[in-house]
Amino acid sequence: MTVPTEQPETARVVAITSGAESAGRSCISLNLGLALIQQGHKVCLLGADPEPSFSGPPPRLPTKHRFQDFLLETLDLSEVLIEGPLGMGYIPATECIADFMRLNGTQQTRLLSVLQEIENHFDYVLIDTTGGISESTNRLLLAAPFTIVTLTPEPTSLAGAFNRLNGVNRFYYDHPVFVIVNMSSHLQQDRSVYREFKRLAARYLQLEISYLGQIPRDEGLRASMAKKISILLKQPDSLVSHRLNSIASRLHHRAATTTENCKKFSEFFKKQKQNASWAEATTLTPSTTRPPLATESTEGAESIERNSPEDETTALSAASRFARLLGPMHE
C-alpha cells in the first residue's frame, strides 16, 4: 500500500473499547472507519488482532510483515501497512504500541517515528483495543485524545464498561468519551441505559459522556461479521448502514469542535520516553499524585480529588443492579 503524500492536519485518534467482548468492538471499528472514508476522510485502523478484521479478494489479506519486524528491522511503513476496503490503512499494532515502555530505546524511537508518520498522513486513526481490562488497554485509552465505548443492552455490558473507565480514571483520565449502543432492539430502553451510564460516570468518575448513536440488532450484521465483510459495503442501504453513517458524521462534528483534537497520540509516548521515572517503569501505578501524563499540565494537581475505592465499588454495584433490573433488552 502506498502511504498518502498529502499533509493534512494532525490525525484525530480515537480508541474504541467495550465493556464486554460481545459488544461488537472490532466490527464497529471497521465499519465506522469505512463510513468516515465514504465521507471524504483518510482513515488508518490499528487492529488488536494479528489478522485484519476484514477480507477481500483474495479471501484473506496476509500481513506482509509483522509489526514486531518493523521494530527490529529497517522496514518502511508501507511494508507493514495493509490496504483494506476503500483504501483504508490497517496495521495490527496495538499490542506493540501499548507495550511501548517495555521496548528498548531504538525500538521506542522507531515506534514514535511511525506514529508521527501515521498522524501526518491520515485524518483519523481508529484504535481497536484488546479485550479485557489490562495495563496495555489502559495505556492506549490514556494516549488517545478520544474514546468510544461500545455498549450492548445486556446486564454485563453496562457494568463492564463502567469498570473499564474506572480502570483508567485512577490516572486522572479526562478525555471526551462517546457511547455507541450496539445490538439494540428497543430505542427507549437503550437511551435509559445510556442515561444511567452517563449519570454514574459523572457522579463517580467525574467524566462527561456523550451519545453517538444506536445500531439495531440485525442478522445481516452478524453474518457479515462472521465472514469479515463490511455490512456498510455489502448492504449500503440497510438501516444499520444508515446508522453507521450518522454516527460517523456525529463523531466528526464533535471531534472537529473539541479542543482535544489538537493533542497528538504520539506525544503521550514521547513524554513517557523523556521522563526518567516513567522510562524505568514497566507498569502503570495508580497514585493520588498526578503522574506526568501526555498533553496534561501538572499545575493544580493538588486540587483534584477522586473517589475512594469504596465509592468506586458502590458505583459498580449500582451499575450492575440497574442492568439486572432492566434485564436483556432484545427480543
Steps between C-alpha positions, in 0.01 A plus 500: 500500500627847416482745788312817397730791424265778609572678827166554680471629853597261778279192500224473755572182694203307641533195725203263474439280801216304661381357826446154354651294221156460340452876451620493138805720556701377197198504269417858598864605463513370142162632387542836670834540323342418164215746565756774570680414175173525305459846650835609361748426779819294490490231768750259652381218727738365763376150570511290814529169312794369294270457200278772351136518602402505132543276198539579135599345173698278587279365781742613768763769466829386654721733699820563304699537818411486864521836671761350732718458191467870430635576846791260459594562137531789258159491337291782357149567622368382162642152572286447808195699393221285353253651256143432601165577335469849346872557555482477878839453664533212745782414741465219757703698751308590813681250722842632397391860551352428842824328607704807410674520838625143465679574172865596487607852407549426130161332470330786684655748256380299200151465645475873568612566144229281347230643729594852394498393134153352538375814675634715217348297216154406624199700619382235747679220681260249660644269764326167551611424856545150636232347718518487876623751753878516485792738529538493122140605437525768769808645333328523161194669649720750682696577184208544258334844516154347441331182623197312370337247733278240333215373717237234447165484682620216722555505878873426478574763237404805704695384806797393288516835319487688829779279633708570190479878549553459872829326420644803318331754724761426767751677274302825475340409171290791370469440125175538302308171518231399250256211525356278226224256597532192279260208436208715602136390494319765701607859447344640818658238724835549328480869577419413861816289519702786353351758740576281801853434374547873449370575851727244666804620303433861597437425867770245575763563230451870427485419128269658242348240266349585160260289294605420143216273400341159494548202265201265476525125539530359149568149372671645195750673724569178687550309176735764362704488820541123468619534139716808573303701246390854572123540513554862394629373165285188471168667593551875460126575510430305819389668822827396665702671226295819531556501877874445455521792259311721746733396782805578284362846419423568864846384607670726246293800605576455867868420447542801272345735756690365802828654610628150580557437129824700511663240723726246333484131580878471461563779751377279784772244431763763420452658841523162667829437322633839608395459861757295691260366761258371235779368281607266779148383582345187352151540643254780554472572872187677624583787730334787678765723340446592136759314282663686208254379237521619144348837404402573859633776723599416858382839625218483749529125548459536875147633457378194310326234705381155403260266667617241747504129410182465707324760283617324185369167629167664579480643149578167337241331718242763399579446133461125534175532695350738245593267215351198676173685560470584132594150393587400144338754266498306177210295389 
